[in-house]
Amino acid sequence: MVKVAFQGERGAYSEEAAYKFFKDNNIQTVPCFSFREVVDLVQDSKVEFGILPIENSVAGSITQSYDLLFTSALHVYGEVTIKVSHNLISIPGADMSTIKYVISHPQALAQCENYLRRKGLKAIPEFDTAGSAKKIKEMNSPEYACIASKRAAEIYGLKIIDESIEDFAWNYTRFFILSKDEPEKADYNKTSIVFSTRHKPGALLECLQAFAKRGINLTKIESRPDKNTPWHYVFYLDFEGHISDKNVEDALVELLKIATFVKVIGSYPGEKR
């Protein structure tokens, strides 16, 4: 049975994404306290795969995940996107008249900010959505609720007070599956890289033109501070194609000549949007 590490408690959205990616329940999910622990378990061969959230359609990129991709030797093995549907959850017997406080991950609270304001509920940050459901179970107070998934409510025997409370209906989170192994080439592939440029005018444009003139479609670009050099940045780039494709290979060769640093994070089966 394949082991897959994820951050959070049972019922977390990351665990849900793992089940979706592997298409059945023939996996053993391994809860972790932090993103770093997920990466370390894979690097130490204690699990075969790890899963990290990489970006949310409302809240944006998860910067800690990007920083870990930069420093680790793991490969992106695949990607999976799930629709995030938040629910207000509490203990049996609680209802809107008793609830005063809502705990959850800061991103979940932010994605339901308008709802919480309308209902006059006070938000309290917690390290994880499913972990907040576990805490609600332990607290056993009708004054407290959490924001989490339906699966978390089922796991911890809690009551769903209100469904789909997110402020935006198009709330999706994209995850990377990480592995020490590289995946086989698929019919549709994406590649993720990180690179840095020379400190001169037009340096980033010059790098991106290596892809544009070969007709390579860029699907995401993200800048992050270079932790080794103040006020310098590295750029994460996702694009369509596989590193074995001639146009991608040529683009990367040109990029190597003009960039100061290039690292391929993964070339993997992609999801079409």
C-alpha positions in Angstrom: 0.0 0.0 0.0 1.3 3.4 -1.0 1.9 5.9 1.8 1.1 9.6 1.2 2.1 12.3 3.7 -0.1 15.4 4.1 -0.2 18.4 6.5 -3.0 18.4 9.0 -5.4 16.0 10.7 -7.6 13.4 9.2 -10.3 15.1 7.1 -8.0 17.9 5.8 -8.4 19.2 2.3 -4.9 17.9 1.5 -6.0 14.4 2.4 -9.0 14.8 0.2 -6.8 15.9 -2.7 -4.5 12.8 -2.1 -7.5 10.5 -2.5 -8.6 12.3 -5.6 -5.2 12.1 -7.2 -4.7 8.4 -6.5 -8.3 7.7 -7.7 -9.1 5.1 -5.0 -8.6 4.5 -1.3 -5.8 2.0 -1.7 -3.4 4.5 -0.1 -2.3 5.0 3.5 -2.4 8.7 4.4 0.1 10.0 7.0 -0.9 13.1 8.9 1.9 15.6 9.5 2.2 18.7 11.7 4.0 20.9 9.1 4.8 21.2 5.4 8.4 20.6 6.3 7.6 17.3 7.9 5.8 16.2 4.7 8.9 16.9 2.6 11.2 15.3 5.1 9.2 12.1 5.2 9.5 11.7 1.5 13.1 12.6 1.4 13.9 10.1 4.1 11.9 7.4 2.2 9.5 6.9 5.0 6.6 7.5 2.6 6.5 7.3 -1.2 4.6 10.5 -1.8 3.8 13.8 -0.2 1.2 16.4 -1.1 1.5 20.2 -0.7 -1.0 22.9 -1.5 0.6 25.3 -4.0 -2.0 27.9 -4.7 -5.6 28.9 -4.1 -7.8 30.6 -6.6 -8.9 33.2 -4.1 -6.1 33.5 -1.6 -3.2 33.1 -4.0 0.1 31.2 -3.7 1.1 29.2 -0.6 4.6 30.7 -0.3 5.9 28.2 2.2 5.3 25.4 -0.3 7.3 27.3 -2.9 10.2 27.8 -0.5 10.3 24.1 0.2 10.3 23.2 -3.5 13.4 25.5 -3.9 15.4 23.8 -1.3 14.3 20.1 -1.6 15.6 17.5 -4.0 12.1 16.1 -4.6 10.3 16.1 -8.0 6.8 17.2 -8.7 5.1 13.9 -9.6 1.7 15.4 -10.6 -0.9 18.0 -9.8 -4.5 17.8 -8.6 -7.1 20.5 -8.0 -10.1 20.3 -5.7 -13.0 22.6 -5.1 -12.9 23.9 -1.6 -16.3 24.0 0.0 -16.2 25.3 3.6 -18.8 24.4 6.2 -19.6 25.8 9.6 -19.4 22.9 12.0 -20.0 22.4 15.7 -21.1 19.8 18.2 -24.6 18.2 18.2 -27.0 20.6 19.9 -25.3 23.8 18.8 -26.9 26.2 16.4 -26.5 29.7 15.1 -28.0 31.1 18.3 -25.3 29.5 20.5 -22.2 30.0 18.4 -20.0 33.0 19.1 -16.5 31.9 18.0 -15.2 30.2 14.9 -11.8 28.5 14.7 -9.9 27.4 11.6 -6.8 27.8 9.4 -6.1 31.5 8.7 -6.7 30.9 4.9 -10.1 29.3 5.6 -11.1 32.2 7.8 -10.0 34.6 5.2 -12.0 32.8 2.5 -15.2 33.1 4.7 -14.5 36.6 6.0 -17.7 38.2 4.7 -19.8 35.3 6.0 -18.3 35.6 9.5 -18.8 39.4 9.5 -22.5 39.1 8.5 -23.1 36.5 11.2 -21.2 38.5 13.9 -18.8 35.6 14.6 -15.3 36.1 16.0 -12.6 34.3 14.1 -9.8 32.5 16.0 -6.8 31.2 13.9 -5.9 27.5 14.2 -3.1 25.6 12.5 -5.4 23.3 10.4 -9.0 23.1 9.2 -9.4 19.4 10.2 -7.4 20.0 13.3 -9.9 22.7 14.3 -12.7 20.1 13.9 -10.9 17.8 16.2 -10.5 20.6 18.7 -14.2 21.5 18.6 -14.9 17.8 19.4 -12.6 18.0 22.4 -13.9 21.4 23.6 -17.5 20.2 23.5 -18.9 23.8 23.7 -21.9 25.1 21.8 -20.3 28.5 21.7 -17.5 27.3 19.4 -17.6 26.2 15.8 -15.0 25.6 13.1 -14.7 25.9 9.4 -13.8 22.6 7.8 -14.8 19.9 5.2 -17.9 17.7 5.4 -15.5 14.7 5.7 -14.0 16.3 8.8 -17.4 16.6 10.4 -18.1 12.9 9.6 -14.8 11.8 11.1 -15.2 13.7 14.4 -18.9 13.1 14.8 -19.8 16.8 14.5 -22.9 18.6 13.1 -22.9 20.8 10.0 -24.6 24.1 10.9 -24.2 25.8 7.5 -22.9 24.6 4.2 -20.8 26.3 1.5 -20.0 29.4 3.5 -17.0 30.5 1.4 -17.3 34.1 0.0 -16.5 33.0 -3.5 -18.0 30.0 -5.3 -14.9 29.6 -7.5 -12.7 28.6 -4.6 -10.2 26.0 -5.8 -6.9 24.8 -4.4 -4.2 23.3 -6.5 -1.8 20.7 -5.0 1.6 19.2 -6.0 2.3 15.5 -5.5 6.0 15.2 -4.5 8.2 12.1 -4.9 11.8 11.1 -5.1 10.9 9.5 -8.5 10.1 11.1 -11.8 6.7 10.3 -13.4 6.3 8.9 -16.9 5.5 11.3 -19.7 1.7 11.6 -20.4 -0.4 12.9 -23.2 -0.6 16.3 -21.6 2.4 17.5 -19.5 3.4 20.5 -17.5 6.9 21.6 -16.3 7.8 23.7 -13.2 11.1 25.4 -12.9 12.7 28.0 -10.6 15.3 30.5 -12.0 17.1 33.7 -11.2 18.1 36.5 -13.5 21.0 38.9 -13.8 20.4 42.3 -12.1 20.0 44.4 -15.3 17.1 46.0 -17.2 15.1 43.6 -19.3 16.6 40.5 -17.7 13.3 38.8 -16.9 11.8 39.7 -20.3 14.9 38.1 -22.0 14.4 34.9 -20.0 10.7 34.7 -20.8 11.3 35.3 -24.5 13.1 32.0 -24.6 9.6 30.4 -24.1 7.5 32.9 -26.1 9.4 32.6 -29.4 9.0 28.8 -29.2 5.2 28.9 -28.7 5.4 27.6 -25.1 2.4 28.6 -23.1 3.2 29.8 -19.5 0.5 29.0 -17.0 2.0 30.6 -13.9 4.8 32.9 -12.8 5.6 33.7 -9.2 8.5 35.7 -7.6 9.9 34.9 -4.2 12.8 36.6 -2.3 16.2 35.0 -2.7 17.0 34.2 1.0 20.8 34.2 0.2 20.8 37.7 -1.3 18.8 40.7 0.1 16.5 42.4 -2.4 17.1 39.7 -5.1 14.4 37.4 -6.3 13.9 34.0 -7.8 11.1 33.2 -10.2 8.9 30.1 -10.3 7.5 29.2 -13.7 4.9 26.7 -14.8 4.4 26.0 -18.5 2.9 23.4 -20.8 5.1 20.8 -22.2 7.6 18.1 -21.1 11.4 18.6 -20.8 11.9 15.9 -23.4 10.0 18.0 -26.0 12.3 19.6 -28.5 10.9 23.2 -28.0 11.0 22.9 -24.2 14.6 21.5 -24.3 15.7 24.3 -26.6 14.1 26.9 -24.3 15.8 25.6 -21.2 19.1 25.5 -23.0 18.7 29.1 -23.9 17.6 30.0 -20.4 20.7 28.3 -18.9 22.8 30.7 -21.0 21.1 33.9 -19.8 19.9 33.1 -16.3 22.2 32.9 -13.2 20.4 29.9 -11.9 17.9 27.3 -13.2 16.4 24.3 -11.5 13.7 22.0 -12.9 11.3 21.1 -10.1 9.4 18.6 -12.2 7.9 17.6 -15.5 4.7 15.8 -14.9 1.2 14.9 -16.1 -0.9 18.1 -15.9 -4.5 18.9 -15.5 -6.2 20.6 -18.4 -8.3 23.6 -17.5 
